[in-house]
């Protein structure tokens, strides 16, 4: 796994980028809370890999190894004494619980991926996240101090976004779409996106283009669905 900061790269004609769309071409693009304003268009949109979330955020592999170790520990004395049936009967309950835990984590990873949409426009990053309580996190480029790229061997990547000082989103609001262990200064993260190098290049070019233009004051905003027709805006603390 390689770690690096995003830097502008030459345009790659093979990169899949969304075409320029009129702001009012449709009511609300998938994954966005409202139609895009004039002058803003989608550069890339996608979702995380379910297995990536299960293995890297929910630590499915470690949980499986933990229960396998517990089963071995419980069955080892009987196995060394030559009591095969007794060893199996001691190991099976732990293995059954471990199998259930692994399956549960796999389902949670799949659901998290299915209910998540990442969007990169020419002005911001939008994260539609949440299984039971979905919310939309808008991150204008004016708030992004630095973007990184953690590239994995399978080609997927984590893209953490470090926010400028004074802007904060609660870690629990973001998880598992947050940079691990950064609790004091949470960093939103596009987790395990496919074709990570290409997506990183798109984000780098968008950030570079924005920094070349005059900056606008903005703050991170979380949109939560409510029963009322119009959602209430709440500034993240």
Buried (B, 14 or more C-beta within 10 A) or exposed (E): EEEEEBEBBEEEEEBEBBEEEEEEEEEEBEBBBEBBEEEBBBBBBBBBBBBBBBBBBBEBEEBBEBBBEBBBEBBEEBBEEEBEEBBBEBBEEBBEEBEEBBEBBBEBBBBBBEBBBBBBBBBBBBBBBBEEEBBBBBBBBBBBEEBBBBBBEEEBBBBBBBBEEEBEBEBEBBBBBBBBEBEEEBBBBBBBBBBBBBBBBBBBBBBBBBEEEEEEEBEBBBBBEEEEEEBEEEEBE
